[in-house]
Each structure stands twice: as C-alpha cells, then as structure tokens.
Amino acid sequence: MLLFALCLGLSFSTNAKLFAQDDDDDDDDDQQQTQMEEMDEEEWQRQMDDYNAQKTQLQSRLAALNTEIDGLKATSSQRDKDLDKCESDMYALVGTTKTGVADFRRKFEETEKKINGKTGTPADARKSYFDEVTNDKARCLPEFADRYASMKKKLADWEGMKTPEGTYTVVKGDCLWKISKMKYNSPYFWPAIWDANKNGVVNADQLTNSRHKKITNPNLIYPGQVLRIPTLTDAQKKEAEMKSKKYRKTRKTKTTTTTTDTKKDEKKDVKKDEKKDVKKDEKKDVKK
C-alpha cells in the first residue's frame, strides 16, 4: 500500500510539471505570433510606400509620353500636309492632278501588262494606250519614269521581231476565211490553215493563255497568234476547198434543222394555246 501511494504521488507530480511546461510553450508561441504579425504589418506598410512611389513615377512617365505622342501627332499631321502640297506642286509641273495621275496609272499598267506579255500585236499595244502614255508628261514622274523607259524598249524590240516566212500574225478582226483569201487569193482554202495550226500555233510557247496556243475551233482565233501558212499543191487546194464546202453544208444543215425544230415547237405552242382557248369557250357555254 505504501509503495502504491508513493507511485501515485510521483505520477501526479510529473503530470503537473508537464502541464506547466505546456502552458509555458503556449505563451511563448503566442508571443512569437504577435511579434510576427507586428513585423508583417511593418513590412506591408513599407511595400505599400514603395508601390505608391512607383505609381507616382509611372504616372509622371505616362504624362510625359502622352505629351510626346501629342507632339508627334502634330508633327505627322503637318508633314502629311507638306507631302500633299509637294505632290500637288509636282503634279502641277506635269500639268495634271491627283485624280489625273490615278487615271494615267490605270492606262499605264494596262499597256505595260500587254507589252510585257506580248498580248496581241505591237500595233494593238500602241492603239490601246502606249501613244497616249508617251504624249502625257505624267510619264516623267518618279513612279513611271524608269518603267516607261523599259516598256518603250520592249515595244521597240517586239516591233523589230521579224515574222518567220510562211506565217501570219493574227490581228483584231481576222478570221481564217479572210486570211486564206489574203494568202491564197481564195477564201476556200482556210481548212488547210486550220489543219496546220490545230496542234499548236508558231508562238505557242510565248502565249500565256492556254486557249490561244492552238486552234481547236476554226471560228476562234485571237490577235497575237502566229499561224503557219503552208504552201499548197493543186491537190491540197482541191482537198481544202472540198472540206470548206462540206463544212459550210454541215453548218447550213444544222442551221436548217435548228430553224425547223424551232418552227415545230412554235406550232405546237400555237396548237396548245388554241386547244386551251376552245376548252375555255366550252366551259363558258356550259355555264351559260
């Protein structure tokens, strides 16, 4: 019993010390937490002061930049006005205006495209706008001066090109019938020209439009095509003439057939209308 009492007393004493130690630790933690909170608040205030100072600096910088931007806008506006005045003065020197230059530019570019691509014939290029461009002082403007010199040289080289013997360059208004009459003194030999160019004209490699590279339809030829004009024997002339007559006969038959079919359709329509009118009259009589 005595031993039990001693052990129990020792146990109570130990627990009391432990409880006392825990209370001391809690007090120390609360004190440290309070110190940390006080330090964080001071740090927060310091950071806020730094941020406010940076904000003031940035606002000042922004105001300076806005002032600089306003100055640049004013300078840009003034320079735009000066540029417009310089352009107007320059256009006045060549006797034109801004609107006139825009119209000249359209004609210039169209003619330049024709000459660079050798579209049609040199005569076509001259007839379009080249001569007009040449007579206009606007060609001396910096935008056009070098391009005009290049275009003029290309046109001269193009005009200096010799058409190979036994060929013909198609111009606007031509047809195989007309070319045959010009070359053979007979329009009926045109099938021979067609046969010679079915698979490709002489300058097919120089043409950009695939439809112009060969003659698939004798009724469709294009300015700028260089056609082969074969030398024909009497037998070949006779054969070509027979083909021409046969072609004309076939076209007449087709035209006649089309006309006949059209007339038949018209007659059918008339009969249908007459039947409708008769039925309408019969209905009216029945009602009466």
C-alpha positions in Angstrom: 0.0 0.0 0.0 2.8 2.3 0.9 4.6 1.6 -2.3 1.4 2.2 -4.3 0.9 5.5 -2.6 4.4 6.6 -3.4 4.0 5.7 -7.1 0.7 7.6 -7.3 2.2 10.7 -5.8 5.1 10.6 -8.2 2.7 10.3 -11.1 0.7 13.4 -10.1 3.9 15.4 -9.6 5.2 14.5 -13.1 1.9 15.4 -14.8 1.8 18.7 -13.0 5.2 19.6 -14.4 4.2 18.6 -17.9 1.1 20.7 -17.8 3.1 23.6 -16.5 5.6 23.2 -19.3 2.8 23.1 -21.9 1.4 26.3 -20.6 4.8 28.0 -20.9 5.2 26.8 -24.5 1.8 28.2 -25.5 2.7 31.5 -24.0 5.9 31.6 -26.0 4.1 30.7 -29.3 1.6 33.5 -28.7 4.3 36.0 -28.1 6.2 34.9 -31.3 3.0 35.1 -33.4 2.3 38.6 -32.1 5.8 39.7 -33.0 5.5 38.2 -36.5 2.2 39.9 -37.0 3.7 43.2 -36.0 6.7 42.6 -38.4 4.3 41.7 -41.3 2.3 44.9 -40.8 5.5 47.0 -40.9 6.7 45.1 -44.0 3.3 45.6 -45.7 3.4 49.3 -45.0 6.9 49.6 -46.4 5.9 47.8 -49.5 2.8 50.0 -49.9 5.0 53.1 -49.7 7.3 51.6 -52.4 4.3 50.8 -54.6 2.9 54.3 -54.2 6.2 55.8 -55.1 6.4 53.6 -58.2 2.9 54.6 -59.1 3.7 58.3 -58.9 6.8 57.8 -61.1 4.8 55.8 -63.7 2.0 58.4 -63.8 4.6 61.1 -64.3 6.2 59.0 -67.1 2.8 58.3 -68.7 2.0 62.0 -68.7 5.4 62.7 -70.4 4.8 60.0 -73.0 1.3 61.4 -73.8 2.7 64.8 -74.2 5.4 63.3 -76.6 2.7 61.5 -78.5 0.6 64.6 -79.0 3.7 66.4 -80.3 4.4 63.5 -82.7 0.8 63.5 -84.0 1.0 67.2 -84.6 4.4 66.8 -86.5 2.9 63.9 -88.5 -0.2 65.9 -89.5 2.0 68.8 -90.6 4.2 66.5 -92.6 1.2 64.9 -94.3 0.0 68.4 -95.3 3.5 69.2 -96.6 3.6 65.9 -98.6 0.2 66.6 -100.1 1.4 70.1 -101.1 4.6 68.7 -102.6 2.6 66.1 -104.6 0.2 68.8 -105.8 3.1 71.0 -106.9 4.8 68.1 -108.6 1.6 67.1 -110.5 1.1 70.7 -111.5 4.5 70.7 -113.1 3.4 68.0 -115.5 0.0 69.5 -116.0 -2.1 67.0 -114.1 -3.8 66.4 -110.7 -4.0 63.5 -108.2 -7.1 62.2 -109.9 -5.5 62.6 -113.3 -2.5 60.6 -112.1 -4.8 57.8 -110.9 -6.4 57.5 -114.4 -2.9 57.7 -116.0 -1.7 54.9 -113.7 -4.6 52.6 -114.8 -3.8 53.1 -118.5 0.0 52.8 -117.9 -0.4 49.5 -116.1 -2.7 48.1 -118.7 -0.3 48.9 -121.5 2.7 47.7 -119.6 1.0 44.4 -119.0 0.2 44.0 -122.7 3.8 44.8 -123.8 5.4 42.6 -121.1 3.2 39.7 -122.0 3.3 40.4 -125.8 -0.5 40.2 -125.8 -1.9 40.8 -129.3 0.4 42.7 -131.6 2.7 45.8 -131.2 0.0 47.7 -133.1 -2.6 46.7 -130.6 -0.4 47.9 -127.7 0.1 51.3 -129.5 -3.6 51.6 -130.2 -4.6 50.9 -126.6 -2.7 53.5 -124.5 1.0 53.5 -125.4 0.9 56.5 -127.7 -1.3 58.3 -125.2 1.1 57.5 -122.4 4.0 58.7 -124.4 2.3 62.1 -125.0 1.5 62.5 -121.4 4.1 64.3 -119.2 3.0 62.3 -116.3 5.3 59.5 -117.5 8.2 61.7 -116.2 7.0 61.3 -112.6 9.4 59.2 -110.5 6.8 56.4 -110.2 6.7 55.9 -114.0 10.0 57.2 -115.5 12.1 54.0 -115.3 9.2 51.7 -116.1 8.3 53.8 -119.2 11.8 53.6 -120.5 11.8 49.8 -120.0 8.4 49.5 -121.6 9.4 51.6 -124.6 12.5 49.4 -125.2 10.5 46.2 -125.0 7.9 47.5 -127.5 10.7 48.5 -129.9 12.3 45.1 -129.6 8.9 43.5 -130.2 8.2 45.6 -133.3 11.7 44.7 -134.6 11.0 41.0 -134.4 10.5 39.5 -137.9 7.7 37.2 -138.5 9.0 33.9 -139.9 8.4 33.2 -143.6 5.3 31.2 -144.3 3.5 32.6 -141.2 0.9 35.2 -140.4 0.2 37.2 -137.2 -3.4 37.5 -136.4 -4.8 41.0 -135.8 -8.2 42.1 -134.5 -11.0 41.4 -137.0 -9.2 38.5 -138.7 -10.8 35.1 -139.5 -9.4 32.1 -141.3 -11.6 32.8 -144.3 -10.1 36.3 -144.6 -6.5 35.1 -144.1 -7.0 32.4 -146.8 -8.2 35.0 -149.2 -5.3 37.2 -148.4 -2.6 34.5 -148.7 -4.1 32.2 -151.4 -6.4 34.6 -153.3 -9.2 32.2 -152.4 -11.1 32.1 -149.1 -12.0 28.4 -149.6 -8.5 27.1 -148.6 -8.9 28.1 -144.9 -9.2 24.4 -143.8 -5.5 24.0 -144.8 -4.5 26.8 -142.4 -6.7 25.3 -139.6 -5.1 21.8 -140.1 -1.6 23.3 -139.9 -2.3 25.0 -136.6 -4.7 22.6 -134.8 -2.0 21.2 -132.6 -0.3 24.5 -131.9 0.5 27.9 -133.4 4.0 29.0 -134.1 4.4 31.2 -131.0 2.5 28.9 -128.6 5.4 28.9 -126.1 5.1 32.7 -125.8 1.4 32.8 -125.2 0.1 32.8 -121.6 -3.5 31.9 -122.3 -3.8 28.2 -123.0 -6.8 28.7 -125.3 -4.6 30.8 -127.6 -1.9 28.1 -128.0 -3.7 26.2 -130.7 -6.8 26.4 -132.9 -9.4 23.9 -131.7 -12.3 25.8 -133.3 -11.8 27.4 -136.8 -14.2 30.2 -135.8 -12.0 31.2 -132.8 -8.6 32.8 -133.5 -7.0 35.5 -131.4 -4.9 38.6 -132.0 -1.2 37.9 -131.5 -1.3 34.3 -132.7 1.3 33.5 -135.3 -0.2 31.0 -137.7 1.5 28.6 -140.1 0.6 29.3 -143.8 1.5 26.1 -145.6 2.4 26.1 -149.3 -0.3 24.1 -151.1 -0.2 21.9 -154.1 -3.1 21.8 -156.5 -4.3 18.6 -154.9 -4.1 20.1 -151.5 -6.0 23.2 -152.6 -8.7 21.0 -154.1 -8.9 18.9 -150.8 -9.1 22.1 -148.7 -11.9 23.5 -151.0 -13.9 20.3 -150.6 -13.5 20.4 -146.8 -14.6 24.1 -146.9 -17.8 23.3 -148.9 -18.6 20.3 -146.7 -18.2 22.4 -143.6 -20.5 25.0 -145.0 -23.0 22.4 -146.0 -22.9 20.9 -142.5 -23.4 24.3 -140.9 -26.4 25.0 -143.2 -27.9 21.7 -142.3 -27.5 22.3 -138.6 -29.0 25.8 -139.0 -31.9 24.5 -141.1 -32.5 21.7 -138.5 -32.5 24.2 -135.7 -34.8 26.5 -137.5 -37.2 23.6 -138.4 -37.2 22.4 -134.8 -37.9 25.9 -133.6 -40.8 26.3 -136.0 -42.2 22.9 -134.9 -42.1 24.0 -131.3 -43.8 27.2 -132.2 -46.6 25.3 -134.0 -47.0 23.0 -131.0 -47.3 26.0 -128.7 -49.9 27.6 -131.0 -51.9 24.4 -131.1 -51.8 24.1 -127.3 -53.0 27.7 -127.0 -55.8 27.0 -129.4 -56.9 23.9 -127.5 -56.9 25.9 -124.3 -59.0 28.6 -125.8 -61.5 26.1 -127.2 -61.8 24.4 -123.7 -62.3 27.8 -122.1 -65.1 28.6 -124.6 -66.8 25.3 -124.0 -66.7 25.9 -120.2 -68.3 29.3 -120.7 -71.1 27.8 -122.9 -71.8 25.1 -120.2 -72.0 27.8 -117.5 -74.5 29.7 -119.7 
